[in-house]
């Protein structure tokens, strides 16, 4: 782990001693005046890895000082036992965890008569991110970091940066929703425009990244569905994910369940109780998916995410048809808010659904782990019992924790990593289950995420195609003269778009393996959309953006065209040269992982151009970075 020290070994603290003066009120012991002892001040907070000097000054008014002895009383050992010296240099341990480390020392001065004085000092050593460690965190925890954001994070610890982000006000996507081209109402493209603006402009980047991850777990989509005509409802659903990103998973689960967008997508809105005469049966769609995808999965899990096995070595199913039918009955009787009757619908896709008990099944409902809702329970009471039953199932913690780790940090977390995060999901340290703020911090601060000396066979994940473009656009201030982001063909270009998956199973499954990876026993979910069409589409989209659509290349800009601005990078290239620009790109786009081979390839590419072709040089360097293997992996 790279950490920038406030002071390093070659430039340590030189702490001056202070002496006593004034009237002679020195305490005595049996007529012998005790030594006068002072220690140089040390700041209360220091950086891990920093070198400091412990300095004591001692004198004796009626004799001589025979010894000055330092001893460490708290913290990882820096001094081996008592050390006789007035001044000693110590180097604090490098970061091995995100946690602050407390140190304490005492110094004792003794005179020729055996009298002594004691002073103590203490301080806390914290992590202090340099540009590389800050870049690595922000690559994982933002929609794609800007250079200014990396620079602002330097000097903070990882925990301080996360705490600052969690405390920021929510930038709801609804606040970015506007009617385009003087339309009378909001259109599908209005929602896409708002997503780009929020992803690129919001300062609550951690929340935006976590909500994006949740949108790929608690999936709804307006791709090839009637929801395409409900942009306000769709953006309200996404805002639910933002609202609860650092809230409680139980609250999120309820709001998702009662969302009319989810109700329409998975068909439990207007779901009716059984009526044999009319051949009506409760719809089982949401009952299946809320279990399979949103809470517990198909197989019983150990806390580390591995499958439990029965005595015969077979996996154990989490639910069967009885539970499906029981939950299907739970999700009957719900329809649009403010409807005149169950059949006369308001078609309000924004407010949570409301219950009509006459259409709710009052039959007995079998839930998980043998729990049963007796006959006669109404819709709202049944719903709360059922959601509590799901939320408290033993699978939820490892099932959701592992998926969040995969979406945010690494495709192949170790079982130990999953278990550590799952334990936080179960109990945040204050007895609260499902605290997503605590879960998110546990994910990002874990040794496997921060690389505090961990040695792993596999780490990181493939970057999602759309997030690669988000980072370039954020750094290069991409925008159209009209102020809109009209990106109509995201699926064709990237194989994905915000809430545009082809099914509730997302763009890719968390356990997806290519044939080559299957032999290694590892997964790479994002590769499920890395087919010939999307790879070519993504390369073309990045080329069009980074080469053809640089604003500096055009004297006349199309009002709806989206342009990137590379003047700042051109200035670095002109003033400081290509080596300095590549060093900046190594931090910004690679989080320090640019290999010497990639750096040389970029040098070779730049050599094709004339010195004064600054725009072309920057554009092609950026495009080469965009298609390089190292940029396409988040480490």
KOLRO-756976 format. One record per atom (N, C-alpha, C): x, y, z; residue in one letter. Coordinates in steps of 0.1 Angstrom, whole numbers, plus 5000, padded with zeros to 4 digits. Each point is the difference from the previous one (the first is absolute). Layout:
% residues N
XYZA...
END
This chain:
% residues 635
500949885000X499150125000X500950125000X499750094991X500850124999X499350115009X500850055009X499550105010X501050125000X499450124998X500850125000X500150045015X501250015004X500350045014X500050155001X499450055011X500250155002X501450045001X500849915007X501550015000X500549864998X501149994992X500649874997X501349995007X500649884998X501249985008X501150104997X500150054988X501050104997X499750145005X498850025005X499650135005X499249985012X500649965011X499349965012X499750125009X499149985010X499750115009X501350025008X500450135001X501150045010X499350085010X499849945012X499250065010X500950065011X499950135002X500950065009X499549985014X501050005010X499649985014X499850135006X499250005010X499750125008X500549995014X500750105006X500549995013X499250085010X500349975013X499350075011X500750135003X499350105006X500650125004X499150065011X500450115006X499250075010X500549965014X499150025010X500449985014X500349855002X500849975011X500449875002X498949935009X499049944993X499049935007X500049854997X501249954996X500249864997X499749915012X499149904998X499749915011X501249935005X500049965012X501149935006X499549875006X501049915001X499749875007X501249985010X499750005013X501049995010X501150104998X499650124997X501050114998X500750004986X499749904992X500649994986X499050054990X500450104992X499150064990X499949904989X498749964996X499949914989X500350064986X500349924991X500450054986X498950084994X500450104992X499150084992X500049934986X498849974996X499949924988X498950064991X500350014987X499050054990X500249914988X498949994992X500049934987X499550094989X500549984989X499650084988X498649964996X499250104997X498649974996X500049934987X499049914998X499849924988X498550024997X499750024987X498550024996X499249885004X498850025003X499149895005X499749904989X500150044988X499749914989X501250004990X500549894997X501149984990X499649904990X500949984990X499749914989X500849875002X499349894997X500749875000X501250004991X501049945004X501350004992X500950125003X499550095007X500850135003X501149975010X501150074998X501149995009X500150135009X500149985013X500050115009X501149985010X500350115007X501049995011X499350035013X500349915010X499650025014X501150075007X499850125005X501150075006X499650055014X500949975009X499850045014X501250095005X499750095008X501150095006X499949995015X501149965006X500049995015X501250075006X499850065012X501050065008X499849985014X501050035008X499949985015X500750115007X499350075009X500550125006X501049985011X499949885006X501049975011X500849874998X500149974988X500749884997X500249984985X500049874995X500249974986X498949904996X499750004987X499149904994X500849884996X499649895005X500749874998X499449924988X498750024998X499449924989X498750074995X499749994987X498850034994X499549884992X498849955004X499649874995X498650014993X499949974988X498749994993X499449865000X498750005001X499449875000X498650014993X499749914992X498750004993X498949935008X498950075002X498949955008X498749964992X500050034987X498849974993X500449994985X499349924992X500249994986X500949894995X500149974987X500949914995X501450035004X500849915003X501350025006X501050074990X500550125005X501050084993X501350005007X499949995014X501150005008X500149875007X501249934999X500249875007X500450035015X499049995008X500350015014X500450155004X500450025012X500550135004X501250044992X500050134995X501150044992X500650135006X501349995004X500750115006X500550104990X499450114999X500350104990X499250125002X500650124998X499250125001X499150024988X500549964988X499350014988X500149874992X498849964995X500049884992X499150024988X500449944989X499250014988X499249874998X498750014997X499149894998X499250024987X499849894993X499250004988X498749925003X498950074998X498749945003X499749894989X499349905004X499849894990X499250054988X500249954989X499350034988X498549945001X499150054992X498649965001X499949854997X499449945010X499649864999X498549985001X499350115002X498649995002X499550154999X498750024998X499550135000X499950065013X500049925011X499850055013X501150095006X499750115006X501050085007X500849925011X501250035002X500849935010X500450105011X499849975012X500450095012X501349965005X500950105002X501349975006X500250095013X500749945009X500450085012X501449965005X500750105005X501349985005X500250085014X500949955008X500450075012X501550015000X500550115006X501450025002X500350035014X501049945006X500450025014X501450055001X500250115007X501350065003X500349975015X501349955002X500449965014X501350085003X500150055012X501250075004X501049915008X501150065005X501049925007X499649965014X498950065005X499549965013X498849904999X499749964987X498949904998X498650064998X499950135001X498750064998X499750014985X498749994997X499649994986X498850094997X499950044987X498850064995X499549934987X498750004998X499449924989X499150104992X500149994986X499150074991X499549894991X498850034994X499449914991X499550084987X499949944989X499550064988X499249894993X499050044992X499249904992X499650074987X499749924991X499550054987X499349894992X499350034990X499349904991X500550014986X500349884995X500550004986X498949954991X499850084989X498949974991X500549974986X499249944992X500449984986X499950144993X500850024990X500250124993X500149974985X498950014993X500149954986X500950094991X500849944992X500750074990X499250004987X500550044989X499250014988X499649864995X500949905001X499749874995X498949935008X500250005014X499049945008X498650074999X500150134999X498750084998X499349964987X500949994990X499449964986X499449875001X500649905006X499549875001X498649995007X499950075011X498850015008X498950064991X500350114993X499050084993X499649924987X500949924994X499649924989X498949905004X500149955012X499049915006X498850075005X500150125004X498950065008X499450124994X500350034987X499350104993X499549954986X499350084993X499649964987X501250014990X501150055005X501250024992X500750135005X501149995006X500550125007X500650104991X499850135004X500750114993X501350025007X501050064993X501350035006X499850095012X499250105000X499850095011X499549925012X499149904998X499549925011X501149925007X500949944991X501149935006X500950095008X500350114995X500850105007X499450045013X498750025000X499350045013X500049895010X500049874996X500049895009X501449975006X501150054994X501349985005X500150075014X500749935009X500250055013X498949955010X498949954994X498949945009X500349855002X499549955010X499949855001X498949954992X500049874997X498949944992X498650025008X500149985013X498850015008X499550155000X500950095001X499550145000X499350044987X500649954988X499450034987X498649935000X499949885004X498749935000X498950075009X500550045011X499150075010X499550134994X500950084993X499650124994X499049984989X500249904992X499149974989X498649965006X500049915010X498749955005X499250125006X500750105005X499350115007X499450104990X500449994987X499650104990X498549994997X499350114997X498650004996X499849924988X498849944998X499849914988X499750094988X500749974989X499750064987X499049914993X498750025001X499049924994X500050034985X499749894992X500050024986X498850084995X498950005009X498850074996X500450154999X501050055007X500450144999X500650034987X500549904993X500650034987X499049974988X498849965003X499049974990X499450124994X500250014987X499450124992X499349954988X499150084995X499449984987X500850054989X500349914990X500950044989X499250054988X500650094993X499450044987X498650065001X499750065011X498750065003X498949905000X500349875004X499049905001X499050045011X498849954998X499050035010X500149915013X500749894998X500249915012X501449944999X500349925010X501349945000X500049884991X501149974994X500249894991X501149915005X500149884994X501049915003X501450065001X500350084990X501350064999X500350105011X498950065005X500150095012X500749925012X499549885002X500649925011X501549974998X500349964987X501449974997X500950135002X499550114995X500750135002X500250035014X499049975009X500250035014X501049915006X500049874996X501049915005X501450044998X500350054987X501350044997X500450135008X499150095002X500350125007X500349975015X499249915006X500249965014X501349925001X500349914991X501249925001X501350094999X499950104991X501150084997X500250125010X498950065004X500150135007X499849995015X499449895005X499749995015X501349985008X500150075011X501149985009X499949885009X498849955002X499849885008X500349874992X501349994995X500349904991X499949865006X500349985012X499949875006X498649955000X499150095004X498649964999X499549974986X500550084990X499649974986X500549864996X501349975004X500549874996X499349885007X499650025013X499349895007X498649984994X499450114997X498649994994X500149944986X501050034993X500249934987X500249855002X500749965010X500249865003X498749945004X499250075008X498749945005X499049994988X500250094990X499149994988X500249884992X501249935002X500349884993X499749885009X499550025012X499649895008X498550005001X499450125004X498550015001X499550064986X500049914990X499950054987X498650034995X499850124994X498950034991X500650054987X499250004990X500550044987X498850054991X500350114993X499150054990X500449964986X500949914998X500449954987X499049904995X499450044989X499049914994X498849975009X499650105008X498849985009X499250135000X498849985005X499150125001X500550115009X501049965009X500650105009X500850114993X500349984987X500750104992X499250135000X498749995001X499250125000X499850065014X500749955010X499950055013X501350055006X500650114994X501350045004X500050065014X498950065005X499950065013X500049885010X499249904997X500049885009X501349935001X500749994988X501349935000X501050085008X500050134999X501050085007X499750005015X498749995003X499649995014X500549875006X499949904993X500649875004X501550015003X500750064991X501550015002X500350095012X499150105002X500250085012X499849935013X499149894999X499949915012X501349945004X500749964989X501349935003X501050105006X500050134995X500850105006X499650035014X498850015003X499550035013X500549905010X499949874996X500349895010X501449954999X500950064991X501349944998X500849995013X499850095009X500650005013X499049985011X498849954997X499049985010X500049865004X498849945002X499849875005X499449914988X500549884999X499649924989X498549965001X499649995012X498549965003X499150124994X500450125002X499250114995X500150014985X501249974995X500150004985X499249894994X500049885006X499249894995X498550045000X499550065010X498650045000X499750104989X500850114999X499750104990X500149944986X500949914998X500149934986X498849924998X499549935010X498849914998X498850094997X499950115006X498850084998X500150114989X501249994993X500150094989X499149964988X499250094995X499149964988X500849964988X501350054999X500949964989X500349855002X500549965012X500349865002X498749924999X498950055005X498749934999X499649974986X500350104991X499749984986X501049904994X501250025003X501149924994X499949855003X499749985013X499949865004X498649965004X499050074995X498649974999X499349975013X500450055012X499249995012X499150125002X500150104992X499050115000X498849944994X498850035006X498749944996X499949855001X500949945008X500049865002X498849975009X499149914996X498849975008X500049865007X499249995010X499849875007X499449904990X500149885004X499449894991X498550014999X499549974988X498650004997X499849884990X499649895005X499849884991X499050024989X499050085003X498950024990X500650084989X500950095002X500550094990X501449954995X500449885006X501349944996X501250105003X499950065012X501050105004X500949935010X501350014998X501049955010X501050115003X500450015013X501050115003X501249984991X500550114995X501250004992X501249975009X500949914995X501149955008X501350074996X500050094990X501250064995X500950075011X499450105006X500850075010X500349915012X499149915004X500349915011X501349924997X500249954988X501249934996X501250095000X499950124993X501250084998X500550075013X499050035009X500450075012X500949905009X499749874999X500849915007X501349964992X499849974987X501249954992X501050114998X499650134998X500950104996X500250115010X499150035008X500050125009X500449975014X499949875004X500349975014X500849885003X499649884996X500549885005X500749914990X499750014987X500549914990X499449865001X500549914991X499449874999X500549905009X501250015006X500649905009X500350065013X499849925010X500450045014X501550035000X500450105007X501450055000X500650005014X501349975000X500850035012X500250155001X500550045011X500250155002X501150054990X500949924995X501050044991X499549994985X498849984998X499449994987X500149874993X500749905006X500049874994X498749935002X499749904992X498849925001X500049905011X499050005008X499849895010X499749874992X500549895006X499749874994X499349915010X499249914995X499449905008X500949885002X499549905007X500849885003X500549934988X499350014989X500449944987X500950094992X500350125005X500950094992X499250084990X498750015001X499250084991X499750145006X499850094991X499650145005X498549995005X499750095008X498750005007X499250124995X498849984994X499250104994X499450095012X500050134997X499550105010X498550005001X499349974989X498650005000X499449914990X498749975001X499349914991X498750064996X499149924994X498850054994X499150065011X500049945012X499150045011X500450155004X501350035000X500450135004X499750104988X500149964988X499750084989X498550045000X499249905002X498550035001X499750095012X500749975011X499750095012X500450144998X501250034994X500350144997X499250064989X499649924991X499150054989X498750055006X499549935010X498850055007X500250135008X501250015006X500450125007X499950124990X500449984988X500150124991X498750014991X498949975006X498750034994X499350125006X499250064992X499250115005X500750144999X501150014993X500750135000X499950064986X499750134999X499950074987X500550145002X499850084989X500550145000X499450085012X500850095006X499550095010X498950094995X499150035009X498950104997X499049954989X500049874998X499049944990X498650015006X499050034992X498750015005X499549865005X500349904993X499749865004X501249924995X500049875003X501149914996X500050004984X498950004994X499949994986X500050134993X499750115007X500150144994X501350065004X501049984992X501350035004X500450154998X500950055009X500550134998X501150014991X500749894998X501349994992X501050105005X500150015013X501150085006X501249915002X501050034992X501349925000X501050065009X499650095008X501050075009X499849965015X498850015005X499749975014X500049855002X500349965012X500049855004X498649954998X499949874996X498749934998X499250005013X498749994999X499149995011X499249874999X499549965012X499349875001X498550015000X499349914993X498649985001X499849865005X499549995013X500049875007X499049914993X499050054993X499049914994X500649924989X501150044995X500749924989X501349935006X500250015013X501149935006X499649865004X500949904998X499749875005X500149995015X498949965006X500149985015X500349865004X500449924990X500349865003X501449995008X500249895006X501349975007X501150024990X501250055005X501150034991X501249945006X500649904993X501349945005X501250084995X500850045010X501250084998X501349915002X501150075001X501349935001X500249955015X500849895001X500449955013X498849965008X498949954994X498949955006X499050105006X500350134998X499050105005X498850004992X498950025006X498750004993X499250125005X499350074990X499150115003X498649935000X499350005012X498849935001X498950074991X499049924997X498950054992X499350135007X499650094991X499350125005X500850125001X501350004997X500850125001X499850094988X500050135002X499850104989X501350024993X499950084989X501150024991X501250065006X499850125007X501250075006X500649925011X499349935008X500649925011X500749884994X499449944990X500749894994X501350044993X500050124994X501250044993X501150035010X499750065011X501150035010X500549875006X499249915003X500549875005X500849934990X499650004987X500749934990X501450064997X500050135000X501350074997X501049985012X499450005012X500949975012X500549864999X499249914996X500449864998X501249994990X499850064989X501150004990X501350075005X499850125006X501150085004X500949925011X499349935008X500749935011X500549864997X499849964987X500549874996X501550005001X500649895003X501549995002X500750024987X499449984988X500750024988X500250144996X499250095005X500050144994X501350065002X500649995012X501350075002X501149964990X500349874999X501049964990X499650024985X498749984997X499550014987X500250154995X499550095007X500150144996X501450065002X500749965010X501450055002X500949964989X499949874996X500949964989X499750074987X498750024997X499750074988X500550155000X499950065011X500550145001X501550004999X500749915006X501449994998X500449984985X499349924993X500249974986X499850124992X498950085003X499750124992X501050115003X500550015012X500850115004X501549985000X500549885003X501449975003X500649904991X499649885002X500649884993X499049894997X500249944988X499149894996X500249885008X501249985006X500249875007X500550025014X499150065009X500550025014X500249865006X500950005010X500249885007X498849975009X499849885004X498949975010X500250085013X501250025004X500350085012X499550144999X500250064988X499650144997X498550015001X499349904994X498550005000X499549995014X500649915008X499649985013X500250125009X501150074998X500250125008X499050104998X499650024987X499050104997X498649955004X499749874998X498749955004X499850025015X501149985008X499950025015X499650155003X500450094992X499650145002X498650024996X499649934989X498650014996X499149955012X500449895006X499249945011X500050105012X501150065003X500150095012X501050114997X499650124999X500950114997X500950055012X499949925010X500850045012X499150065011X498850044996X499050065010X498849925000X500049874995X498949925001X499050014989X500450084989X499050024989X500449914988X499049944995X500149914988X499750084988X500849984989X499750054987X500450154998X500950055008X500450144999X501050014988X499550054989X500850014988X501250095000X499950115008X501150085002X501249935006X499749925010X501049925007X500549894990X499149944992X500449904991X500950064989X499750114995X500850074989X501450035006X500150055012X501350035006X500849885002X499349895004X500749875002X500649954987X499250024989X500549954987X501250084996X500050135001X501150084995X501250005009X499849985013X501250015009X500649865002X499449904995X500649865002X501450004994X500849915005X501449984996X500049964985X499149924995X499949964986X499750114991X499350105005X499750124991X501250105000X500650015012X501050115001X501449944998X500249874999X501349944997X501050035011X499649995013X501050025011X500849885002X500849974990X500949885001X499449874997X498750004996X499449874996X500649954987X500149875000X500549934988X498949914994X499550044988X498949934995X500349954986X499449884997X500249954986X499350084990X498850055004X499250084990X499550125008X500050114993X499450125006X499550094989X499150095004X499550104991X498849944992X499650084990X498849974992X500150074986X499349944991X500050074987X499150135001X500450114995X499250125000X498849994992X498950045005X498850004991X500150114989X499649964988X500250094989X499650145002X498850025005X499450145001X500850085010X500649935010X500750085010X501450054995X500549934990X501250054993X499850134994X498950014993X499650134993X499750105011X499349975011X499750105010X501350065005X501149925002X501250065006X500650104990X500149964987X500650094990X499150134999X498749985000X499250124999X500050095012X500249945012X500150085012X501350084999X501149944996X501350075000X500150104989X499349974989X500250094988X498850094998X499250015011X498850105000X499149984988X499749884997X499149974988X498750075002X499550064989X498750075000X499750044986X498750034999X499550054987X499750155001X500150084990X499750145001X498650025005X499049914997X498750025004X499849965015X501049935006X500049965014X499349875002X499849924990X499349875002X501049884996X499749895005X500749874996X499049914994X499950024987X499149914992X500749884995X500049905008X500749874996X499049894998X499649984988X498949924997X500349854999X501249974997X500349864997X501149945009X499850015013X501049965009X500249845000X498949934998X500149864999X500849954988X499850074989X500849974988X501550035002X500250115007X501450055002X500849925011X499349985011X500649955012X499549865005X498949964994X499449875005X499350035013X499950125005X499350035012X499650155000X499150045009X499650135002X499350015014X499850115006X499350015013X498649955000X499749895007X498749935001X499549974986X500949934992X499749964987X500349864997X500149915010X500349864997X498849934993X500449894994X499049934992X499049925009X500449985012X499249925010X500350045014X499349945009X500250025014X501349945005X500749924991X501249945004X501250094997X499850124997X501050104998X500849984986X500950084998X500849984987X500949885001X500449965012X500949895002X499749945014X500349875001X499749935012X501350005009X499950005013X501150015009X500949884999X499549894995X500849874999X500549974986X499950104991X500449974986X501449974998X500349894993X501449964997X500149974985X501150054994X500349954987X500649865001X500249934989X500549865000X501450005006X500850104997X501450005005X500050025015X499150095005X499950035014X499549885008X499149924994X499449895007X501149905005X501049984993X501149915004X500750065012X500050145001X500750065011X499150015013X498749984998X499150015011X499750145004X500150104991X499750145003X499050054990X499450125003X498950064992X500550144996X499350044989X500250144995X498650044994X499150055009X498650034996X500050094988X500850105000X499950104989X500349954986X500749895000X500449944987X498749944993X498949995007X498849944993X499550094989X500350135001X499650104990X501150034991X501249945001X501150034992X500049914987X498950014992X500049934988X500550094988X500149944988X500650074989X499350144998X498650005001X499350124997X500350115010X500049975013X500250105010X501450045001X501049914997X501450045001X500350104988X499449974988X500250094989X499350135003X498849995005X499250125003X500650095010X500649945011X500650085010X501350074994X500849924993X501250064994X499650124990X499049984992X499650114991X499450125008X499349975010X499450115008X501150085007X501049935005X501250075007X500850084989X500249944989X500750074989X499350134996X498749984998X499250124996X500050115010X500049965013X500050105011X501450065002X501049925000X501450055004X500750064988X499749964988X500850054988X499150094991X498949954996X499150094991X499450115007X499649985013X499150105007X500850085010X501350034998X500650105008X499650144995X499650085010X499450134996X501150094993X501349985004X501150084994X500249974985X499449894995X500249964986X498950074991X499150075006X498850054992X499950155002X499750074990X499850145001X498550035001X499149904997X498650015001X499449885007X499450015011X499649895008X498549974998X499649884997X498649964999X499450025014X498850065000X499450035013X499749885009X499749884993X499749885007X501149905001X501150034994X501249925000X500750015014X500549885004X500750005013X501550004997X500750115006X501450024997X500849995013X501249954998X501050005012X501050124997X500550045011X500950125000X501349965006X501150004991X501349955003X501050115002X499650125001X501050115001X500949995012X499549965011X500849995012X501149894998X499749894994X501049904997X501050054989X499550074991X500950064990X501050095006X499550085010X501050095007X501149935007X499649895007X501049925007X501049944990X499549954989X500949954990X500950104994X499550124997X500850104994X501150065010X499650025013X500950065010X500949905006X499549885002X500849905008X500549884993X499449974988X500449894992X499249885002X500249904991X499249885001X500249925012X501249995005X500349925012X499250055012X499950135002X499250065011X498549964998X499550014987X498649974998X499749865003X500949914996X499849855002X500149975015X500850075007X500049995015X498750045006X499450114995X498750045005X498949904996X500149944988X499049904995X500249875008X501249975004X500249885008X499250015013X500050115007X499250025012X498550014997X499750084990X498650034997X499249884995X500649934990X499249894993X500549865004X501149995006X500549865003X500249985015X499850115008X500249995015X501449945003X501050044992X501449955002X500349874994X499149944992X500249864995X500550004986X500450114994X500550014986X501349925000X500249904992X501249934999X501050074991X501349965002X501050064991X499849984986X499449884996X499749974986X498950094995X499050035008X498950094995X500650144999X500850045010X500550134999X500950024987X500849904997X500850004988X499250014988X498949924999X499150004989X499350134998X499750075010X499550144999X501050104995X501349985005X501150084995X500149984985X500049874996X500249974986X498850064991X498849995005X498950064993X500250154998X500450075011X500150145000X501150044990X501049924998X501150034990X499650014986X498849954997X499550004986X499650154996X499750085010X499550134997X501150115001X499750114993X500950115001X499950075013X501050075005X500050065013X498850085003X499750094990X498950105002X498649944999X499949884997X498649944998X499549965014X499950095009X499649975014X498649945001X499150054993X498649945001X500049864995X500649974989X500049874994X500749905010X501150055005X500849925009X499249965012X499450105006X499249975012X498849904997X499350034989X498949924996X500449854998X501049984993X500449864997X500649935013X500750085008X500549945013X498849955008X498950095001X498949965008X499349884994X499949994987X499349894994X500849875002X501350014999X500949885002X499849965014X499950095010X499849965014X498649935001X499050064993X498749945001X499949864996X500849964991X499949864995X501149915005X500950055009X501149935006X499449905010X500649885001X499549905010X500150055014X501050075004X500250055014X498950105004X499650094991X499050095003X498649935002X499849894993X498749935000X499849915012X501050005009X499949935012X500050105012X499149995009X500050075012X500749925011X501250045004X500849935010X499650035014X
END
